[in-house]
Amino acid sequence: MEHDLKDRDFTVRKYSELLDAFKEAGYSFQRVEDFIQKPNAQVVVLRHDVDLRNWAAIRLAKLEASLGIKSTYYFRIGPQSYNPKIIKQIVDLGHEIGYHYEDLATCNGDIDKAIHSFEKNLTKIRYFYPVKTVCMHGSSGSPYDNRDLWNYYKLEDFSLICEPYISLDYNKVLYLSDTGRRWNGFKMSLRDNVKSSYNYNFYKTKDIIENIETLPKQILINAHPEQWTNYLPEWLFVKMFSIAHTFYKIHYRNPKIKG
């Protein structure tokens, strides 16, 4: 079982190995809000979109805290993500909390309803933390891109300083996301991707570790907590879900929404 755990990707153990590798390579770690206000020269900005199975966020939050690392956790409002007890625990560990908004999708593209929903939900999250940054949820089943809200409003209107998808220059910051439980899932993702001059094509976590010396000095990693587990039944469930969801994206959803 120990050998199996060592060889499997997307385990908490493998995530710990990734963090250790960055530390050994001389990288520091910052939360999104800290990077925006005073970026370190050689840094990994750790972002976690808590889409599903909110309890998984605690595993990564505790691991990071034990390593002296602070990161950013974005929570949706739905019960699969939002949980006051879990949010409080993560705040107490020193991490940043933000709103993983999807209001334009849930309001079926109605801008007025969406901005009122956004403000209401942001206030709800701010009960636990003085939120300075927000990040859109992809809402992959919706034709509406939640980022379009900012075509009509400004982040500053809500005392916000950053939306990672639109506030960062990804020609200077390398973006790595584990969407689809692979590091090159951006090729199939409808919205979890950015415009960048970088052309890395990692698949497994070990690919990043083995090539860490070739990476730029500033990196933003989006690690979805529900993707990472040591527990084999849960790991297999997530693996099968990722395979099925990838098939759905390639053969049904993406052509339908783009077409």
C-alpha atoms as one frame of an Amber mdcrd trajectory, in Angstrom:
protein
   0.000   0.000   0.000   2.884   2.356   0.829   4.480   1.629  -2.573   1.130
   2.192  -4.282   0.692   5.526  -2.510   4.168   6.629  -3.555   3.505   5.871
  -7.223   0.021   7.394  -7.453  -0.357  10.967  -8.667  -2.749  13.506  -7.133
  -2.359  12.282  -3.587  -1.783  14.577  -0.623   1.633  12.961  -0.389   2.410
  13.921  -3.999   1.192  17.469  -3.359   3.573  17.663  -0.410   6.409  16.482
  -2.668   5.552  19.251  -5.130   5.679  21.914  -2.425   8.964  20.536  -1.089
  10.457  20.603  -4.587   9.568  24.264  -5.021  11.040  25.052  -1.602  14.278
  23.261  -2.468  14.454  25.173  -5.773  14.398  28.465  -3.871  10.752  29.493
  -4.336   8.764  31.279  -1.644   4.965  31.053  -1.369   2.360  33.799  -1.270
  -1.379  34.191  -1.033  -3.036  35.953  -3.961  -3.707  39.156  -1.995  -0.091
  39.323  -0.801   1.317  38.768  -4.284  -0.828  41.549  -5.723   0.251  44.039
  -3.063   3.952  43.092  -2.801   5.073  40.252  -5.091   8.137  38.213  -4.208
  10.767  37.844  -6.922  10.808  34.012  -6.938   7.423  32.787  -5.829   4.621
  30.272  -6.168   1.175  31.761  -5.617  -1.053  28.967  -4.356  -4.728  29.144
  -5.289  -7.400  26.575  -4.442 -10.835  26.620  -6.090 -13.083  24.684  -3.694
 -15.578  23.370  -6.242 -16.727  20.132  -4.582 -16.254  18.019  -1.455 -15.328
  20.934   0.769 -13.799  18.705   3.441 -10.879  18.055   1.072  -9.813  21.698
   1.485  -8.946  21.081   5.130  -6.426  18.394   4.170  -4.412  20.744   1.987
  -4.842  23.711   4.337  -3.435  21.748   7.282  -0.576  20.349   5.210   0.404
  23.803   3.962   0.230  25.272   7.463   2.484  22.497   8.779   5.044  23.517
   6.139   4.777  27.207   6.992   2.921  27.965   3.747  -0.058  30.291   3.332
  -2.365  30.046   0.327  -5.734  31.220  -1.000  -9.012  29.279  -0.908 -11.959
  30.376  -3.062 -15.366  29.121  -1.922 -18.587  28.877  -3.903 -21.893  29.589
  -2.162 -23.480  26.178  -2.813 -23.434  23.466  -0.092 -20.851  21.412  -1.973
 -18.363  24.221  -1.227 -19.630  26.701   1.362 -19.299  25.496   4.955 -18.812
  27.982   7.814 -16.954  25.502  10.042 -14.481  24.601   7.313 -13.969  28.224
   6.281 -13.271  29.241   9.902 -10.734  26.441  10.279  -8.895  27.514   7.140
  -8.871  31.164   8.231  -7.464  30.122  11.622  -4.599  28.380   9.799  -3.582
  31.717   8.277  -4.878  31.265   4.746  -6.719  33.798   2.592 -10.403  33.284
   1.773 -12.092  34.568  -1.378 -15.373  34.217  -3.224 -15.502  31.706  -6.116
 -18.277  33.526  -7.914 -20.674  32.159 -10.541 -23.495  34.692 -10.347 -23.816
  35.459 -14.046 -24.356  31.768 -14.758 -26.806  31.205 -11.892 -28.751  34.315
 -12.950 -28.920  33.154 -16.584 -26.979  36.105 -17.939 -29.083  38.810 -16.264
 -26.471  41.440 -15.353 -28.625  43.314 -12.822 -29.623  40.163 -10.956 -26.073
  38.833 -11.146 -24.427  41.881  -9.586 -26.943  41.920  -6.727 -26.335  38.208
  -6.201 -22.580  38.781  -6.291 -22.737  41.543  -3.685 -24.968  39.479  -1.400
 -22.742  36.406  -1.609 -19.540  38.417  -1.206 -20.961  39.882   1.999 -21.714
  36.362   3.199 -18.106  35.270   2.660 -16.798  38.486   4.231 -18.417  37.488
   7.504 -15.453  35.131   7.933 -12.644  37.045   6.228 -11.989  40.569   4.843
 -12.100  39.378   1.236  -9.854  41.329  -1.146  -9.777  38.921  -4.102 -12.384
  36.898  -5.975 -12.085  34.280  -8.697 -14.661  33.064 -11.185 -16.029  29.544
 -11.246 -16.004  28.107 -14.757 -19.689  27.056 -14.687 -18.891  24.630 -17.478
 -22.506  23.764 -18.203 -23.511  27.377 -18.756 -23.134  29.502 -21.909 -22.363
  32.492 -19.675 -18.803  33.414 -18.711 -18.888  34.755 -15.155 -15.962  37.085
 -15.885 -18.203  39.113 -18.199 -19.615  40.741 -15.072 -16.509  42.943 -15.112
 -17.419  44.354 -18.496 -20.055  46.353 -16.595 -18.518  46.842 -13.146 -15.106
  47.350 -11.583 -13.471  45.277  -8.868 -12.797  48.509  -6.987 -16.560  49.065
  -6.691 -16.530  46.230  -4.158 -13.190  47.033  -2.465 -11.499  44.198  -4.360
  -7.921  44.265  -5.615  -7.706  41.178  -7.810  -9.483  38.623  -9.962  -6.697
  36.185 -10.934  -8.079  35.462 -14.402  -8.136  39.133 -15.404  -5.722  40.958
 -13.068  -2.470  39.074 -13.739  -0.125  39.161 -16.727   0.351  35.517 -17.673
   3.192  36.394 -19.993   5.097  37.083 -16.765   3.393  34.616 -14.422   3.199
  30.941 -15.408  -0.270  29.481 -14.796  -0.495  25.796 -13.865  -3.880  24.191
 -13.142  -4.789  20.622 -12.231  -8.170  20.874 -13.968  -9.252  17.444 -15.204
  -6.705  15.875 -12.823  -3.901  16.584 -15.246  -1.603  19.568 -15.598  -2.396
  20.134 -19.271  -6.155  20.003 -18.840  -6.366  23.594 -20.084  -6.415  22.116
 -23.590  -9.913  20.759 -22.919 -11.145  23.293 -20.393 -13.664  25.815 -21.630
 -12.670  28.559 -19.188  -9.870  27.412 -16.863  -7.170  28.693 -19.180  -5.273
  31.920 -19.792  -3.540  33.691 -22.653   0.182  33.188 -22.209   3.430  33.070
 -24.131   4.551  30.099 -22.023   4.224  26.723 -23.717   4.784  24.119 -21.004
   2.900  20.838 -21.459   3.071  18.931 -18.184   0.781  15.965 -17.615   1.835
  14.470 -14.269   3.002  16.181 -11.096   6.371  14.479 -11.426   6.802  16.240
 -14.799   6.703  19.583 -12.996   9.091  18.383 -10.289  11.586  16.998 -12.798
  11.571  20.244 -14.799  11.393  22.695 -11.919  14.739  24.319 -12.764  13.376
  25.365 -16.168  10.358  27.221 -14.791  10.028  31.009 -14.611  10.463  32.857
 -11.335   6.774  33.619 -10.763   4.137  30.882 -10.909   0.462  30.641  -9.983
  -0.759  27.126  -9.216  -4.459  26.299  -9.098  -4.856  23.054  -7.153  -8.461
  21.929  -6.659  -8.567  20.268  -3.205 -11.023  17.542  -4.242  -8.463  16.214
  -6.734  -5.934  15.282  -4.036  -6.394  12.337  -1.646  -4.360   9.463  -0.204
  -7.493   7.371   0.423  -7.690   4.802  -2.384 -11.518   4.455  -2.734 -11.880
   8.233  -2.887  -8.891   8.487  -5.270 -10.474   5.936  -7.631 -13.826   7.715
  -7.502 -12.223  11.032  -8.455 -10.216   9.307 -11.194 -13.327   7.804 -12.790
 -15.226  11.071 -12.437 -12.382  12.952 -14.156 -12.301  10.476 -17.054 -16.078
  10.699 -17.533 -16.103  14.486 -17.250 -13.255  14.848 -19.745 -15.138  12.664
 -22.237 -18.236  14.801 -21.719 -16.270  18.023 -22.246 -14.613  16.874 -25.464
 -17.566  15.212 -27.144 -20.605  17.114 -25.897 -20.268  20.252 -23.796 -17.516
  22.218 -25.539 -18.887  21.770 -29.080 -22.396  22.678 -27.872 -21.398  25.872
 -26.031 -18.856  27.027 -28.618 -21.196  26.215 -31.482
